[in-house]
Amino acid sequence: HINEIPSNPVLTGASNVCIGDNIHLLPSSSGVWTAVNQSIATISSTGIVTGISEGVATMTYIRSSDGCSSSKEIQVFPNPIKPTIGFITNPDCINRTGSVVLHNLPSVGTWMAN
């Protein structure tokens, strides 16, 4: 009797995370997760990846039943710099409108005022 060669585990989940945030890789059971470059990202036994510092870390899952493994690279991005208010011009009886100057704005995105 000849046994079929098992296939490698299929890994699913996001490939990007910000510093301090988490993503979830699957499968989350029946195997062991390890991380290369743990100074960049760590992974729990259930596949929760935490971004530690900017860079790329490789996550490897080894299935317990047959020892087959798969790896996935995770890109860790720095958190964006929060905008800061430069100065505010309040409306008065002569100038009916005001303005706000913001610094450290991202180059892309949508802004809303309410």
C-alpha positions in Angstrom: 0.0 0.0 0.0 1.4 3.4 -1.0 0.4 6.5 0.9 -0.2 9.7 -1.0 2.3 12.5 -0.3 0.5 15.1 1.9 0.2 18.6 0.6 1.7 21.6 2.5 -0.7 23.5 4.8 -2.5 26.4 3.2 -1.9 29.6 5.2 -4.5 32.4 5.1 -4.7 35.8 6.6 -3.3 39.3 6.1 0.3 39.9 5.0 0.6 43.4 6.6 0.4 44.7 10.1 1.2 48.0 11.9 3.5 48.2 14.9 1.5 47.3 18.0 -1.4 45.8 16.0 -2.4 42.2 15.5 -3.5 40.0 12.6 -4.7 36.4 12.6 -3.2 33.7 10.5 -4.8 30.4 9.9 -4.8 27.5 10.6 -5.0 28.2 14.3 -4.8 24.7 15.6 -3.3 21.2 14.9 0.2 22.5 14.4 3.0 24.8 15.7 3.7 28.4 14.6 7.2 29.9 14.7 8.5 33.3 13.7 11.9 34.3 12.2 12.9 37.8 13.1 10.9 38.0 16.3 12.3 41.5 16.9 10.0 42.5 13.9 6.9 40.4 14.6 5.9 37.6 17.0 3.2 34.9 16.6 1.2 33.0 19.2 0.4 29.3 19.3 -3.0 30.2 17.8 -1.7 32.3 14.9 -2.0 35.8 16.3 0.8 38.0 14.8 1.9 41.1 16.6 3.9 43.8 14.9 6.9 44.8 16.9 9.1 47.0 14.7 9.3 48.0 11.0 10.5 45.2 8.6 9.7 41.8 7.3 9.3 38.6 9.4 8.6 35.1 8.2 6.0 33.0 10.0 6.2 29.2 9.6 3.4 26.7 10.4 4.3 23.0 10.9 1.3 20.6 10.9 1.5 18.2 13.7 0.0 15.2 11.9 2.6 14.9 9.2 5.3 17.5 9.7 4.5 19.4 6.5 5.1 23.1 6.7 4.4 26.4 4.9 5.7 29.9 5.5 4.3 33.4 5.0 6.1 36.8 5.0 4.6 39.5 7.1 5.4 43.2 6.4 5.3 45.3 9.6 4.7 49.0 8.9 5.4 51.9 11.3 2.4 53.8 12.7 1.6 57.0 10.8 2.6 60.3 12.5 -0.5 61.9 14.0 -1.3 65.4 12.6 -0.7 68.3 14.8 -2.5 71.6 14.8 -0.2 74.5 13.8 -2.4 77.4 14.5 -6.1 78.3 14.5 -7.6 81.6 13.2 -11.0 82.2 14.9 -13.6 84.1 13.1 -14.5 87.5 14.5 -16.8 90.4 13.6 -14.5 91.5 10.7 -13.3 88.2 9.4 -16.3 85.9 9.2 -14.3 82.7 8.5 -11.6 81.0 10.4 -8.9 78.5 9.5 -6.9 75.7 11.0 -3.3 74.8 9.8 -2.4 71.1 10.3 1.2 69.6 10.2 2.4 66.0 9.6 -0.5 65.1 7.3 -0.3 61.9 5.3 0.1 62.4 1.6 -3.0 60.4 0.8 -6.3 60.0 2.5 -9.7 61.6 3.1 -10.3 64.4 5.6 -13.7 65.3 7.0 -14.7 68.1 9.2 -17.8 68.2 11.4 
